[in-house]
Amino acid sequence: MTFVRPLDLSTVNRLGARSRRCVYWQTEGDGVPGDPEFEKEAWISRVALEWGVCGQVAEAAGRPAGAAFYAPPGMVPRAACFPTSPVGADAVLLAGLDEEPDAPSGVRTTLLGAVVEDLRGRGIKAVETFGLTNGDPGGITSRDGCGASACLTSAAFLVEHGFTVVAEHETHPRLRLDIETDHLWKADVERALDQLFAERGFPSRKIGVLSGATARMRARGRGPRLSRAGAARSR
């Protein structure tokens, strides 16, 4: 079973090796070689102190399984480097959706669900990110040795999970998920989970049985009715 918890100063030590070292989103280019782990922790500390929770950490069988990072685009150095920048003024930027080696299937879906749940509770209306198509991403790297092919989420995965392309590009489209459309997002996630089960040869889930973050939302009563309450609070 996969467990997800918010990322803040108290949970940095639960990040896996890949998530801890990747500073692709926290840098603007190759730059001068430094200490990636120190830079990543410094970024998390700054964002957490100034803005709040800036990620979600997944664990499976007591080991790190992956992590998602997000923040206002002005706090993410790489945000301005894409040909489809800038991110919408009302959106938070999803700045990485990482899987650790040997992570169980569905970790990114579970992490994305936790991200949406957190942002909805904070009254944020949308999340945007830069996806990667099957084209050549070019030689963009960061000082930890990562690059666009490793640190950007597949545009196809994002579309399967309810994102829509708002700025088209051959390799780096910008995609957006309107968080208020909770019921639509849940349907897309359930469809993606069913496809994953089928590909892995597992029995299909029973109708009405939810998984991962979706199940947690329903258990906490955070279904579509909450989105209306959240909208009322935001007004």
MONORZI-V207026 format. One record per residue. RES is the residue in three letters. OMEGA is omega in radians with two decimals (* if undefined). NEAR is the number of other ideal C-beta (glycine too) atoms within 12 Angstrom. Layout:
# MONORZI-V207026
res = (RES | RES)
omega = (OMEGA | OMEGA)
near = (NEAR | NEAR)
This chain:
# MONORZI-V207026
res = (MET | THR | PHE | VAL | ARG | PRO | LEU | ASP | LEU | SER | THR | VAL | ASN | ARG | LEU | GLY | ALA | ARG | SER | ARG | ARG | CYS | VAL | TYR | TRP | GLN | THR | GLU | GLY | ASP | GLY | VAL | PRO | GLY | ASP | PRO | GLU | PHE | GLU | LYS | GLU | ALA | TRP | ILE | SER | ARG | VAL | ALA | LEU | GLU | TRP | GLY | VAL | CYS | GLY | GLN | VAL | ALA | GLU | ALA | ALA | GLY | ARG | PRO | ALA | GLY | ALA | ALA | PHE | TYR | ALA | PRO | PRO | GLY | MET | VAL | PRO | ARG | ALA | ALA | CYS | PHE | PRO | THR | SER | PRO | VAL | GLY | ALA | ASP | ALA | VAL | LEU | LEU | ALA | GLY | LEU | ASP | GLU | GLU | PRO | ASP | ALA | PRO | SER | GLY | VAL | ARG | THR | THR | LEU | LEU | GLY | ALA | VAL | VAL | GLU | ASP | LEU | ARG | GLY | ARG | GLY | ILE | LYS | ALA | VAL | GLU | THR | PHE | GLY | LEU | THR | ASN | GLY | ASP | PRO | GLY | GLY | ILE | THR | SER | ARG | ASP | GLY | CYS | GLY | ALA | SER | ALA | CYS | LEU | THR | SER | ALA | ALA | PHE | LEU | VAL | GLU | HIS | GLY | PHE | THR | VAL | VAL | ALA | GLU | HIS | GLU | THR | HIS | PRO | ARG | LEU | ARG | LEU | ASP | ILE | GLU | THR | ASP | HIS | LEU | TRP | LYS | ALA | ASP | VAL | GLU | ARG | ALA | LEU | ASP | GLN | LEU | PHE | ALA | GLU | ARG | GLY | PHE | PRO | SER | ARG | LYS | ILE | GLY | VAL | LEU | SER | GLY | ALA | THR | ALA | ARG | MET | ARG | ALA | ARG | GLY | ARG | GLY | PRO | ARG | LEU | SER | ARG | ALA | GLY | ALA | ALA | ARG | SER | ARG)
omega = (-3.13 | 3.09 | -3.13 | 3.09 | -3.13 | 3.09 | 3.01 | -3.07 | -3.09 | -3.07 | 3.13 | -3.09 | 3.10 | 3.09 | 3.05 | -3.06 | -3.11 | -3.12 | -3.11 | -3.05 | -3.05 | 3.11 | 3.12 | -3.10 | -3.07 | 3.11 | -3.13 | -3.11 | -3.11 | 3.12 | 3.12 | -3.12 | 3.13 | 3.13 | -3.07 | -3.10 | 3.11 | -3.13 | -3.13 | -3.14 | 3.11 | 3.11 | 3.13 | -3.14 | -3.10 | -3.11 | -3.12 | -3.12 | -3.06 | -3.02 | -3.12 | -3.13 | -3.06 | 3.11 | 3.08 | -3.10 | -3.14 | 3.07 | 3.08 | -3.11 | 3.08 | -3.12 | 3.09 | -3.12 | -3.13 | -3.14 | 3.04 | -3.14 | 3.13 | -3.09 | 3.00 | -3.05 | 3.12 | 3.14 | -3.14 | -3.06 | -3.08 | -3.02 | -3.08 | -3.01 | -3.06 | 3.13 | 3.13 | 3.02 | 0.11 | 3.04 | 3.13 | -3.06 | -3.10 | -3.02 | 2.96 | -3.10 | 2.99 | -3.00 | 3.09 | 3.09 | -2.93 | 2.98 | 3.02 | 3.07 | 3.12 | 3.07 | 3.13 | 3.13 | 3.07 | -3.10 | -3.10 | 3.08 | 3.12 | 3.12 | 3.14 | 3.08 | 3.12 | 3.10 | -3.13 | -3.14 | -3.14 | -3.09 | 3.10 | 3.13 | 3.14 | 3.07 | 3.14 | -2.96 | -3.05 | 3.01 | 3.10 | 3.06 | 3.10 | -3.12 | 3.12 | 3.08 | 3.12 | 3.14 | 3.12 | -3.11 | -3.13 | -3.04 | -3.13 | 3.12 | 3.02 | -2.97 | 3.07 | -3.14 | 3.10 | 3.09 | -3.07 | -3.09 | -3.11 | -2.94 | 3.06 | 3.13 | 3.11 | 3.11 | 3.13 | 3.10 | -3.11 | 3.13 | 3.11 | -3.10 | 2.96 | 3.10 | 3.03 | 3.13 | 3.12 | 3.07 | -3.06 | 3.07 | -3.08 | -3.09 | -3.03 | 3.11 | 3.03 | -3.07 | -3.06 | 3.02 | 3.08 | -2.99 | -3.12 | 3.13 | -3.03 | -3.05 | 3.11 | 3.14 | 3.13 | -3.13 | 3.14 | 3.13 | 3.12 | 3.12 | 3.13 | 3.11 | 3.12 | 3.12 | 3.12 | 3.12 | -3.11 | -3.12 | -3.12 | 3.12 | 3.11 | 3.04 | 3.13 | 3.08 | 3.10 | 3.11 | 3.11 | 3.11 | -3.07 | -3.12 | 2.99 | -3.07 | -3.14 | 3.11 | 3.14 | 3.12 | -3.10 | -3.11 | -3.13 | -3.13 | -3.08 | 3.11 | -3.10 | -3.12 | -3.14 | -3.13 | 3.09 | 3.10 | 3.11 | 3.12 | 3.12 | 3.14 | -3.11 | 3.09 | *)
near = (17 | 33 | 26 | 37 | 27 | 31 | 43 | 25 | 21 | 14 | 26 | 29 | 18 | 29 | 34 | 29 | 22 | 29 | 46 | 33 | 29 | 40 | 40 | 44 | 47 | 42 | 33 | 21 | 20 | 19 | 18 | 11 | 14 | 18 | 15 | 29 | 24 | 18 | 27 | 39 | 27 | 20 | 35 | 43 | 22 | 22 | 33 | 25 | 16 | 15 | 26 | 25 | 32 | 41 | 47 | 42 | 39 | 43 | 29 | 25 | 15 | 11 | 21 | 34 | 38 | 44 | 45 | 44 | 46 | 45 | 39 | 28 | 32 | 21 | 28 | 38 | 27 | 38 | 32 | 20 | 28 | 34 | 19 | 29 | 25 | 22 | 33 | 25 | 14 | 21 | 32 | 40 | 43 | 49 | 45 | 47 | 44 | 40 | 34 | 29 | 15 | 16 | 27 | 27 | 25 | 36 | 39 | 38 | 45 | 43 | 46 | 46 | 43 | 40 | 47 | 46 | 38 | 36 | 41 | 37 | 24 | 23 | 22 | 35 | 27 | 34 | 46 | 41 | 49 | 47 | 39 | 33 | 27 | 13 | 17 | 14 | 28 | 19 | 11 | 27 | 26 | 33 | 26 | 30 | 18 | 28 | 25 | 32 | 22 | 25 | 36 | 40 | 42 | 29 | 32 | 19 | 30 | 35 | 23 | 28 | 42 | 32 | 39 | 26 | 22 | 27 | 24 | 17 | 23 | 17 | 24 | 32 | 33 | 36 | 40 | 31 | 41 | 27 | 40 | 28 | 24 | 34 | 23 | 21 | 38 | 36 | 19 | 28 | 40 | 34 | 21 | 33 | 33 | 25 | 22 | 27 | 21 | 15 | 13 | 14 | 9 | 16 | 10 | 17 | 23 | 11 | 8 | 11 | 16 | 26 | 30 | 39 | 38 | 37 | 27 | 26 | 31 | 24 | 14 | 16 | 12 | 29 | 23 | 23 | 16 | 25 | 31 | 18 | 19 | 26 | 20 | 12 | 15 | 19 | 10)
